[in-house]
Amino acid sequence: MAAIWPFGRDQYFLRALDVRDATSRLDFFVRNRDFLEPVMPISPELDYTLFRQRQILAQGCQDMKDDRRYLFGIFSSPISQGGLLLGYINFNNVIRGVFQSCDIGYALDQNWTGKGIMSQAVHKATEVAFCTLHLHRIQAAIMPSNKPSLRVAEKAGFQFIGLSRKHLKIHGVYQDHVLMAKCCDE
């Protein structure tokens, strides 16, 4: 999946990540570690190494080939022009058959928040999911306290489903999450 999808008046780009992005991905997570930790599962120290990022992205490439998970980077310009990795959007737990669904996860560099970039990126990514990957439904699970992420999902057209009690383990504690979804025909 070598396509590049511009958005935000072509200022930003979404594309599938691969092993060549390991250094950029490591830099992103190191830069944003304190910012992301309150809303993310605990990451082992090994995840903050280039070796582990290469492993994660190699597995991600295999998962994309196997149609199980899709990893996209949000870039400030094409990487060939020195684009900075600003964030990511993942489509996890892809289920085909009659369901044609996945879960979405996303994060943006703390220095780029509040500019509408993530809302536009999620909107573009859902277009890719529906038009290129031919999914029918995308679900988001967001902690109720994560107001910026809830706003991103709302702006991208996700609808409230309900509250899932003790849905995901964040920092060793199962947290409630708001479930939201978007379907291709909405």
KOLGUVO-486477 format. One record per residue (C-alpha): residue in three letters; x, y, z. Coordinates in steps of 0.5 Angstrom, whole numbers, plus 500, padded with zeros to 3 digits. Each point is the difference from the previous one (the first is absolute). Example, Ala and Ser with C-alpha at 12.3 -4.5 7.8 and 13.67 -1.06 7.14 Angstrom:
ALA525491516;SER502507498;
This chain:
MET500500500;ALA504506497;ALA495505499;ILE501507503;TRP493504502;PRO501507501;PHE495504504;GLY499507504;ARG501504493;ASP506495498;GLN504502506;TYR500493504;PHE501493497;LEU497493502;ARG504494498;ALA501493503;LEU506499504;ASP506496499;VAL506497503;ARG504507497;ASP495504505;ALA503497506;THR505506502;SER494505499;ARG495495504;LEU505500505;ASP502507500;PHE492501500;PHE499496507;VAL506502503;ARG498508499;ASN493498502;ARG501495506;ASP497504506;PHE495503495;LEU497494498;GLU501495506;PRO494502504;VAL495498494;MET504494498;PRO502493502;ILE506499504;SER506499495;PRO506496502;GLU507504500;LEU502495494;ASP495504495;TYR504506501;THR505497496;LEU502500493;PHE500493499;ARG493499503;GLN497505496;ARG503496494;GLN497494502;ILE493503502;LEU500503493;ALA502494496;GLN495496504;GLY495506498;CYS502499492;GLN498493501;ASP494501503;MET498505495;LYS502495494;ASP495495504;ASP495505501;ARG500500508;ARG502507502;TYR502506496;LEU505505503;PHE500507497;GLY505506501;ILE498507500;PHE505504497;SER501508499;SER503499493;PRO502494496;ILE506496503;SER504501494;GLN500507501;GLY502500508;GLY493499502;LEU499499508;LEU496495503;LEU494504504;GLY496494502;TYR497493498;ILE493497498;ASN499492501;PHE495496498;ASN500494505;ASN496494500;VAL498499493;ILE494496499;ARG498498493;GLY494495499;VAL493503501;PHE503505505;GLN505504496;SER502504506;CYS506502504;ASP502504506;ILE504507499;GLY506503504;TYR503507499;ALA505504504;LEU503507498;ASP506504502;GLN499504506;ASN503506496;TRP495499494;THR493500504;GLY495505500;LYS501501492;GLY495495498;ILE505496497;MET498493503;SER492502498;GLN502500493;ALA505494500;VAL494496504;HIS495502494;LYS505499495;ALA502493503;THR493498500;GLU499501493;VAL506496499;ALA497494504;PHE493501496;CYS502501493;THR507496500;LEU500495505;HIS492499499;LEU498500507;HIS493501503;ARG501503507;ILE506503504;GLN499500508;ALA504504505;ALA501499507;ILE502507504;MET500501507;PRO495505503;SER505505502;ASN504500494;LYS496506497;PRO504502494;SER500493497;LEU492500501;ARG500506496;VAL504497495;ALA496494499;GLU493505500;LYS503504495;ALA502494495;GLY493498501;PHE500495505;GLN493499504;PHE500498507;ILE498493502;GLY501499507;LEU504499506;SER504494500;ARG502499508;LYS507498501;HIS502499493;LEU507501499;LYS506499505;ILE504507501;HIS505501504;GLY499493504;VAL492502501;TYR494498496;GLN497507498;ASP493501497;HIS500502493;VAL495504495;LEU498496494;MET499504494;ALA499497493;LYS500502493;CYS497496494;CYS502501492;ASP493502499;GLU499506505;
